[in-house]
């Protein structure tokens, strides 16, 4: 190992015994563990967040199987590179009687044609394929590729895993920092928080901290040094990736669940991670109609006001308006009656097609239209008692009597429900 190599590369585990985390996959008796230990190669996809050991695990698998390890990055490689791997794999088999393991990092970045290029060679056993991705394979990989490669889900590292990695980095004589530095408890916790469950990030931070301490002739890595190094690095948030959709889902469900604390947490997590505040503003408006609706019509206006504030003022002033809206929505009375009614009507329209508008509801601006019966029999509501034409029908004939909007017994919809019950009673009386 060259001393100039980054600490994260120097400390990369070379065996399962050195590997931290993923005990749900790498404990004795688990299928993946047993396959690796026996050197039995099979094509697979490693799905998980950054810095949990996907590349390292692929290298260990190749080493255990005594296979030639070839690595490609989907960001840089193309079909031409895949062809070169195929030729190398065939040569390994003929000249060395050696298997080949092709590792593709960020495999979700390959398009459909590039992913398809793997299939015949994986099926023929020319090489064993391992793909690494931070994206949900169900959405980012072809079904044909998924059917030929087993998906293993890697989890974020636990704090104990990170502490073990940190201790190894500080104490290892050959590859680590050889106990040249101590680190106080406050600094450790800051470091663990800043790493955001990413081992590579943790090791990069501790390496930079050691360099800064050494430059100032310090032997103790303090909280001040850690703060200098991490400088409030953003938390994990892959815009339009798996974390993106998980976090917006968590925000929406926290508001729907009337939990202002969780709602505010997920809002800040998204903003802190670099999410476009205007995207969040649009989603907040959606929540106001979908989950609150007429139980508290003010919610929609407050959401729109927050969106407008964000557009006009930007960050950070606008973000506080978003926070105000999210808290209000979380605390507001909930109703999905508008959302349910809208979906119900959508379903009816798809089933019944283009039903005719009843003649009495049609306008009649021409003599011909009047002659055809347009507008005939229409009752002008304002000329009726209480401005309500009791017994009148406003739906196509095939749908007469249908009800879609059912207010809930919360917030303003309690009053709306009372009004609708009264009007329905009037309709019933008019039909007698």
C-alpha positions in Angstrom: 0.0 0.0 0.0 1.2 3.4 -0.9 1.1 5.9 2.0 -0.5 8.4 -0.3 -3.6 6.3 -0.7 -6.7 7.6 1.0 -7.4 6.1 4.4 -10.7 4.7 3.2 -8.9 2.7 0.5 -6.1 1.6 2.8 -8.6 0.2 5.3 -10.8 -1.5 2.8 -11.6 -5.0 4.3 -10.3 -8.0 2.4 -12.3 -10.7 4.1 -15.7 -11.2 5.7 -14.1 -11.2 9.1 -13.0 -7.6 8.6 -16.3 -6.5 7.1 -18.5 -4.3 9.3 -22.3 -4.5 9.3 -24.8 -6.4 7.1 -25.2 -9.2 9.6 -28.6 -9.9 8.2 -26.8 -11.1 5.1 -23.3 -12.1 6.3 -23.9 -14.2 9.4 -23.2 -17.9 9.4 -26.0 -19.8 7.8 -27.2 -17.0 5.7 -27.3 -17.9 2.0 -25.0 -15.1 0.8 -22.5 -15.8 3.5 -22.4 -19.5 2.7 -22.1 -18.8 -1.0 -19.2 -16.5 -0.5 -17.4 -18.8 1.9 -17.7 -21.7 -0.5 -16.6 -19.6 -3.4 -19.8 -20.3 -5.3 -20.4 -17.4 -7.6 -23.8 -16.2 -8.7 -25.0 -13.0 -10.3 -26.4 -10.5 -7.9 -27.3 -6.9 -7.3 -26.2 -5.1 -4.1 -28.8 -2.4 -3.3 -28.1 0.1 -0.5 -27.1 3.6 0.5 -23.7 5.0 0.0 -20.7 3.9 2.1 -22.1 0.6 3.4 -19.6 -1.6 1.5 -21.1 -2.6 -1.8 -17.8 -2.4 -3.8 -15.8 -3.9 -0.9 -18.2 -6.9 -0.7 -17.9 -7.5 -4.4 -14.1 -7.6 -4.1 -14.3 -10.0 -1.3 -16.6 -12.3 -3.3 -14.2 -12.3 -6.2 -11.3 -13.0 -3.9 -13.0 -15.9 -2.2 -13.9 -17.4 -5.6 -10.4 -16.7 -7.0 -12.0 -14.9 -9.9 -10.6 -12.1 -11.9 -12.2 -8.9 -10.7 -13.1 -6.3 -13.4 -14.8 -3.1 -12.4 -16.8 -0.7 -14.5 -18.6 2.5 -13.6 -21.9 3.0 -15.3 -21.2 6.7 -15.3 -18.3 6.3 -17.7 -18.6 2.9 -19.4 -20.6 2.0 -22.5 -21.4 -1.0 -24.7 -17.8 -1.0 -26.0 -16.4 -1.5 -22.5 -18.8 -4.4 -22.0 -17.6 -6.0 -25.2 -14.0 -5.7 -23.9 -15.0 -7.4 -20.6 -16.5 -10.2 -22.6 -13.3 -10.8 -24.5 -11.2 -10.6 -21.3 -13.6 -13.1 -19.6 -13.4 -15.5 -22.5 -9.6 -15.2 -22.5 -9.5 -15.9 -18.7 -11.5 -19.0 -19.1 -9.4 -20.4 -22.0 -5.9 -19.3 -20.9 -6.2 -19.4 -17.1 -9.2 -21.6 -16.5 -10.3 -18.7 -14.3 -13.8 -17.3 -13.7 -14.4 -13.5 -14.2 -16.5 -11.3 -11.9 -17.7 -8.1 -13.5 -18.6 -5.4 -11.0 -20.7 -2.5 -12.3 -21.0 0.4 -9.9 -24.1 2.6 -10.2 -25.6 0.1 -12.5 -28.9 2.1 -12.5 -27.2 4.7 -14.7 -27.0 2.2 -17.6 -29.9 2.6 -20.0 -32.1 -0.3 -21.2 -29.8 -1.2 -24.2 -26.7 -1.2 -22.1 -28.4 -3.4 -19.4 -29.6 -5.7 -22.2 -26.0 -6.1 -23.4 -25.2 -8.1 -20.2 -27.9 -10.6 -20.6 -26.6 -13.2 -23.1 -23.2 -13.3 -21.4 -24.6 -13.6 -17.9 -26.9 -16.4 -19.2 -24.0 -18.2 -21.0 -21.8 -18.0 -17.9 -19.1 -15.9 -19.6 -18.8 -13.8 -16.4 -20.6 -13.4 -13.1 -22.3 -10.1 -12.8 -22.5 -8.0 -9.7 -24.2 -4.6 -9.9 -24.2 -2.0 -7.2 -27.0 0.6 -6.9 -28.4 3.2 -4.5 -31.7 3.1 -6.4 -34.6 0.8 -6.0 -33.9 -2.0 -8.6 -37.6 -2.5 -9.2 -37.6 0.9 -10.9 -34.1 1.3 -12.2 -33.2 -2.1 -13.6 -34.7 -4.1 -16.4 -36.9 -7.1 -15.4 -34.8 -9.3 -17.6 -31.7 -8.4 -15.7 -33.4 -8.7 -12.4 -34.6 -12.2 -13.3 -31.0 -13.3 -13.7 -29.5 -11.7 -10.7 -30.5 -12.0 -7.1 -31.0 -8.7 -5.2 -29.5 -8.3 -1.8 -30.5 -5.2 0.3 -27.7 -3.6 2.3 -28.7 -1.5 5.3 -27.3 1.7 6.7 -24.5 1.1 9.1 -25.3 1.1 12.8 -23.5 3.3 15.3 -21.6 0.3 16.7 -20.4 -0.5 13.2 -19.1 3.0 12.7 -17.4 3.1 16.1 -15.6 -0.2 15.2 -14.5 1.3 11.9 -13.3 4.5 13.6 -11.4 2.6 16.3 -9.7 0.5 13.6 -8.7 3.6 11.7 -7.2 5.2 14.7 -5.3 2.2 16.0 -4.2 0.1 13.0 -0.4 0.2 12.7 0.0 -0.7 9.1 -2.9 0.9 7.3 -4.4 3.3 9.9 -3.2 6.2 12.1 -1.2 4.0 14.4 -2.6 5.4 17.6 -0.9 8.7 17.0 -4.1 10.6 17.9 -6.7 10.4 20.6 -10.2 11.6 20.2 -12.6 12.9 22.9 -16.2 11.6 23.3 -17.8 14.8 22.0 -15.7 14.7 18.9 -16.6 11.1 18.3 -20.3 11.8 18.4 -20.0 14.8 16.1 -18.0 12.6 13.7 -20.6 9.8 13.8 -23.4 12.3 13.2 -21.6 14.0 10.3 -20.8 10.7 8.6 -24.5 10.0 8.2 -24.0 6.3 8.4 -21.5 6.3 5.5 -18.2 4.5 6.3 -16.3 6.2 3.5 -17.4 9.6 4.7 -16.4 8.7 8.2 -12.9 7.7 7.2 -12.5 10.8 5.0 -13.5 13.0 7.9 -11.2 11.4 10.4 -8.3 11.5 7.9 -8.8 15.2 7.3 -9.2 15.8 11.1 -5.9 14.0 11.8 -4.2 16.1 9.1 -5.5 19.3 10.7 -4.5 18.2 14.2 -1.1 17.3 13.0 -0.6 20.7 11.2 -1.4 22.4 14.5 0.8 20.0 16.5 -2.1 18.5 18.4 -2.3 14.9 19.5 -6.0 15.1 20.4 -8.8 15.4 17.8 -11.3 17.7 19.4 -14.9 18.7 18.7 -13.6 22.0 17.3 -11.4 20.2 14.8 -14.3 18.0 13.7 -16.5 21.0 13.2 -13.8 22.6 11.1 -13.7 19.6 8.9 -17.3 18.6 8.4 -18.7 22.2 8.1 -22.3 21.1 8.3 -22.2 18.7 5.3 -25.6 18.0 3.9 -27.4 14.8 5.0 -28.2 12.0 2.5 -30.7 13.0 0.0 -30.5 11.7 -3.6 -32.7 14.1 -5.6 -35.3 12.0 -7.4 -33.8 8.8 -6.1 -35.0 6.3 -3.5 -34.4 8.6 -0.5 -36.2 11.4 -2.3 -39.4 9.5 -2.6 -39.1 7.9 0.8 -38.7 11.2 2.5 -41.5 13.0 0.7 -43.7 10.0 1.5 -42.7 10.3 5.2 -43.5 14.1 5.1 -46.9 13.5 3.5 -47.9 10.7 5.9 -46.7 12.6 9.0 -49.0 15.5 8.1 -51.8 13.1 7.4 -51.2 11.5 10.7 -51.5 14.9 12.5 -47.9 14.8 13.9 -46.4 18.3 13.5 -43.0 17.2 15.0 -42.4 14.4 12.5 -43.8 16.6 9.7 -41.3 19.4 10.5 -38.5 16.9 10.8 -39.0 15.4 7.4 -39.5 18.9 5.9 -36.1 20.0 7.3 -34.4 16.8 6.3 -35.5 17.4 2.7 -34.5 21.0 2.6 -31.2 20.2 4.4 -30.4 17.6 1.8 -30.8 20.0 -1.1 -34.4 19.4 -2.2 -35.9 22.2 -4.3 -38.1 24.1 -1.8 -40.6 24.8 -4.6 -41.1 21.1 -5.1 -41.9 20.8 -1.4 -44.3 23.7 -1.7 -46.2 22.0 -4.5 -46.5 18.9 -2.5 -47.8 20.8 0.5 -50.5 22.3 -1.6 -51.5 18.8 -2.7 -51.6 17.6 0.9 -53.9 20.5 1.8 -56.5 19.4 -0.7 -56.0 15.6 -0.5 -55.9 15.2 3.3 -57.6 18.3 4.7 -59.9 19.5 2.0 -63.1 21.2 3.2 -62.6 20.1 6.8 -60.4 23.3 7.0 -60.4 25.3 3.7 -57.9 27.7 5.2 -55.2 25.0 4.8 -55.1 25.3 1.1 -54.8 29.1 1.2 -52.0 28.9 3.8 -50.2 26.3 1.6 -50.5 28.6 -1.4 -49.3 31.6 0.7 -46.3 29.6 1.7 -45.5 28.7 -1.9 -45.8 32.3 -2.9 -43.6 33.4 -0.1 -40.9 30.9 -1.1 -41.1 32.1 -4.7 -40.8 35.7 -3.7 -38.3 35.6 -0.9 -36.3 32.4 -1.5 -34.3 30.7 1.2 -34.1 30.9 4.2 -37.1 33.3 4.7 -39.4 31.3 2.5 -38.5 28.0 4.2 -39.9 29.3 7.4 -43.3 29.9 5.6 -43.2 26.3 4.4 -42.6 25.2 8.0 -45.5 27.2 9.2 -47.8 25.7 6.5 -46.6 22.1 7.3 -47.3 22.6 11.0 -50.7 24.1 10.3 -51.6 21.3 8.0 -50.5 18.7 10.5 -52.7 20.2 13.2 -55.7 20.9 11.0 -58.9 18.7 11.0 -58.4 15.9 8.4 -60.7 14.9 5.6 -60.1 13.0 2.4 -63.7 13.4 1.3 -62.8 15.7 -1.7 -60.0 13.4 -2.8 -62.3 10.3 -2.5 -65.1 12.1 -4.3 -62.8 13.2 -7.1 -61.4 9.7 -7.6 -64.9 8.2 -7.5 -66.2 10.5 -10.2 -63.0 9.8 -12.3 -63.8 6.0 -12.0 -67.5 6.6 -13.0 -66.5 8.6 -16.1 -64.1 6.0 -17.2 -66.8 3.3 -16.9 -69.7 5.3 -18.4 -68.0 7.3 -21.1 -69.5 10.5 -22.6 -73.0 10.7 -21.1 -75.2 13.4 -22.6 -75.8 16.6 -20.8 -79.5 16.7 -19.8 -81.5 19.1 -22.0 -82.6 21.4 -19.2 -79.0 22.1 -18.3 -78.0 23.1 -21.8 -77.7 26.7 -22.9 -80.0 27.8 -25.8 -78.4 30.9 -27.4 -80.0 30.2 -30.8 -83.6 29.6 -32.0 -82.7 26.2 -33.3 -81.4 25.1 -30.0 -84.5 26.4 -28.3 -86.6 24.4 -30.9 -84.6 21.3 -30.0 -85.6 21.7 -26.3 -82.3 23.0 -25.0 -82.7 24.8 -21.6 -86.4 23.9 -21.5 -87.6 23.2 -17.9 -84.6 24.7 -16.3 -85.3 26.2 -12.8 -83.2 29.2 -11.9 -82.1 28.5 -8.3 -82.2 32.1 -7.3 -85.9 32.3 -8.0 -86.6 29.3 -5.7 -87.2 29.4 -1.9 -83.8 29.5 -0.1 -82.2 29.7 -3.6 -82.6 25.9 -3.9 -84.6 24.2 -6.7 -85.8 21.2 -4.6 -86.1 18.0 -6.6 -84.1 19.3 -9.6 -81.6 16.9 -11.2 -78.1 18.0 -12.3 -76.5 14.7 -13.4 -76.9 12.7 -16.6 -80.0 10.5 -16.5 -78.0 7.3 -16.1 -76.4 8.7 -12.9 -79.5 10.2 -11.2 -79.3 9.8 -7.4 -75.6 9.1 -7.3 -73.6 10.5 -4.4 -69.9 11.0 -4.5 -69.0 13.6 -1.9 -69.4 12.3 1.6 -68.2 14.9 4.2 -66.6 13.6 7.3 -67.6 14.5 10.9 -64.5 16.8 11.4 -63.9 20.5 11.1 -66.0 22.6 8.8 -67.3 19.4 7.0 -69.5 18.8 10.0 -71.5 21.9 8.9 -71.3 21.0 5.3 -72.7 17.5 6.0 -75.6 19.1 7.9 -76.4 21.4 5.0 -76.3 18.6 2.5 -78.6 16.4 4.7 -81.1 19.3 4.8 -81.0 19.8 1.0 -81.5 16.1 0.4 -84.5 16.1 2.7 -85.9 19.0 0.6 -85.3 16.9 -2.6 -87.1 13.9 -1.1 -90.1 16.1 -0.1 -90.3 17.6 -3.6 -90.6 14.1 -5.1 -93.6 13.1 -3.0 
